[in-house]
Amino acid sequence: MLKWLVMDCRKLDFGPKQFDFIVDKTTPDALVCGDRAILNVARYLKEVHRVLKTGCQYVLISLAPPEKRLPHLNRQHLKFVV
C-alpha cells in the first residue's frame, strides 16, 4: 500500500543532522509567492540547515537568478558556503 508523507517544509519531522545531501528543486521559489515570503523562506532554510549534517551539501535549483536567492542563503546564522 502506498503511504504519503506530508509535512510542512518550515517545520520538518526529522531529527537534527539526518542528511548528507539535500537536493531542492524550487521550494524557495514557491515560498516567495505567498504571504510572509521572507519569513517563510528563512524558516525553511533554517530547517534545511538543522537536518543537514555538518560539512554536507544542500543543492538549490531555482528559476530565479542568483541575486534573488543569495540573500537568503547568505544569512550569517545559516553558515552555508555558497
C-alpha positions in Angstrom: 0.0 0.0 0.0 1.3 3.5 -0.9 1.7 5.8 2.1 2.0 9.5 1.6 4.3 11.6 3.7 3.0 15.2 4.2 4.9 17.8 6.2 5.4 21.5 6.5 8.8 22.4 5.0 9.1 25.1 7.6 9.0 22.5 10.4 10.4 19.2 9.2 9.6 16.0 11.0 13.3 14.8 11.0 15.8 15.0 13.8 18.9 17.1 13.6 21.8 16.2 11.4 20.0 13.4 9.5 21.0 14.0 5.9 24.3 14.0 4.0 22.9 15.7 0.9 19.7 17.7 0.1 18.5 18.5 -3.4 15.9 21.2 -3.5 14.0 22.0 -6.7 12.4 25.4 -6.4 11.0 25.3 -2.8 12.1 28.9 -2.1 10.6 29.9 -5.4 7.2 28.6 -4.2 7.5 30.2 -0.8 8.2 33.7 -2.1 4.8 33.6 -3.9 2.9 33.6 -0.6 2.3 35.7 2.4 5.2 36.4 4.7 7.6 35.3 2.0 10.8 36.3 3.6 9.9 34.8 6.9 8.8 31.5 5.3 12.0 31.2 3.3 14.1 31.9 6.4 12.2 29.3 8.4 12.6 26.7 5.6 16.3 27.3 5.2 16.8 27.1 9.0 15.2 23.7 8.9 17.4 22.6 6.0 20.4 23.7 8.0 19.2 21.8 11.0 18.6 18.5 9.3 21.8 18.6 7.2 24.9 17.0 8.7 27.8 19.3 9.3 30.0 19.7 6.3 27.4 18.2 3.9 25.8 19.7 0.9 22.5 21.5 0.1 21.9 22.0 -3.7 19.2 24.5 -4.6 17.8 24.5 -8.1 15.9 27.8 -8.7 14.2 29.5 -11.5 15.2 32.9 -10.0 18.6 34.5 -10.8 21.3 34.1 -8.1 20.9 37.7 -6.9 17.3 36.8 -5.8 18.3 33.7 -3.7 21.7 34.6 -2.4 20.5 37.0 0.3 18.5 34.1 1.8 21.4 31.6 1.6 24.0 34.1 2.9 22.3 34.7 6.2 25.0 34.6 8.8 23.3 32.1 11.2 23.0 29.5 8.4 26.7 29.3 7.7 26.1 28.0 4.1 29.1 28.2 1.9 27.8 29.5 -1.4 
